[in-house]
Amino acid sequence: MVIPPPARAPRIIDYLKPYVLKMHFTNKYVSAQVIHTPTATVASSASSQEKALRSSLETKRDVAAAAKIGKILAERLLLQGIPAVSVHLKREQKYHGKVKAVVDSFRDAGIKLL
């Protein structure tokens, strides 16, 4: 006799979606993207290089620009119905400065971080 595994509550399944936030910072620009790991596709992305954002940003590389990019990306994710992401930091990235600005703007917009 085979015993099926216990069913998980639907609210837990919503937060186990495999979306990963990856950030990239250069001396000129800030970009962030959310990747769906099983299919290896980009779910959503935002960058300070986008034409629509160039006029609203004073500089394209500072902490304020990183916070704005995080807020815009979080809004795009909420429109797609993605409630939670996990954060992938490179070895040299610390939770400080631009990284902190992006992650905090995600939290403020209502995205859960795993």
Secondary structure, DSSP 8 states (H G I E B T S, - for coil): ---------HHHHHTT--EEEEEEE-SS-EEEEEEETTTTEEEEEEETTSHHHHTT-S-SSSHHHHHHHHHHHHHHHHHHT--EEEEE--TT--SSTHHHHHHHHHHHHT-EE-
